[in-house]
Amino acid sequence: MPEGERKHIAEALGGDPVVPPNDEERVERERVRNLIETVAACYHTLANRELDTGRRTELTAKLAFYDAELRRLHSMSADERREVIRTYPELLRRLRAEIDR
């Protein structure tokens, strides 16, 4: 699609034209999405089996946070995505250990 046409379509839709992500960024976003989804699934599991209402409320709030993170994935900066990739694997190890107890 010619640049002028892309700009026209973006303006008609009320936005700015954006450059599609390159392959490296697409892979990074996919990895971040998978990490966030897995963390959210762990919190979902923990919340569903928790009997203490206070703790269940806490776990449900964390689940809501990670659901919101997933919704804002495409607006995350590169630094935010790198932070997820750097920190979430350890969080997942802790959550999985808690699930396995």
Buried (B, 14 or more C-beta within 10 A) or exposed (E): EEEEEEEEEEEEEEEEBEEEEEEEEEEBBEBBBEBBBBBBBBBBBBBEEBEEEEEBEBBBEBBEEBBEBBEEBEEBEEEBBEEBEEEBEEBBEEBEEEEEE
